[in-house]
């Protein structure tokens, strides 16, 4: 049994209904220091910003895809942070909910971006394009959807069956922005359950200064 399948991990309540107040069944809440909290919220803001640009750039294939790829990187970074802060409760909950499983699928996608992309694609009236030998895990065309995994050249990395299955079920074939939307809902739920308002703004008095 892996930690992701741990049946003894605390359960996330209310995550099946995004209008409900999510919480952990043992009452746990996160109490991050100011530096960690700011990093969490800024990471989420990066994800939300890239998601918005993905939607706005629907008329430009490259701009839309590049914004979507950025959003995927933000999503996986936030997933890593929350995993480290929640310990075993997080992967168990993530595996149990559709939006969380979408994040697992995005992890597989991010790994392809990091390890196997060579040709980034073309769009427009020529229709779908995929490199002959190596290519990206997406289809740039008027539909702008993530490419089925079977069409993505494999790498020599050790296969991750769980993330592959999540990609197939929750990411492949969907419009670029849709899995990212799900990831934002998942992270919002996790932060609320941890006692943190995901929409709060933490900036210096002078917003031009980091």
Secondary structure, 3 states (H helix, E strand, C coil): CCHHHCCCCCCEECCCCCCCCCEECCCCCCCCCHHHHHHHHHHHHHHHHHHHHHHHCCCCHHHHHHHHHHHHHHHHHHHHHHHHHHCHHHHHHHHHCHHHHHHHHHHHHHHHHHHCCCCCCCCCCCCCCCCCCCCCCCECCCCCECCCHHHCCCCCCCCCHHHHHHHHHHCCCCEHHHHHHHHHHHHHHHHHHCCCCCCCCCCCCCCCCC
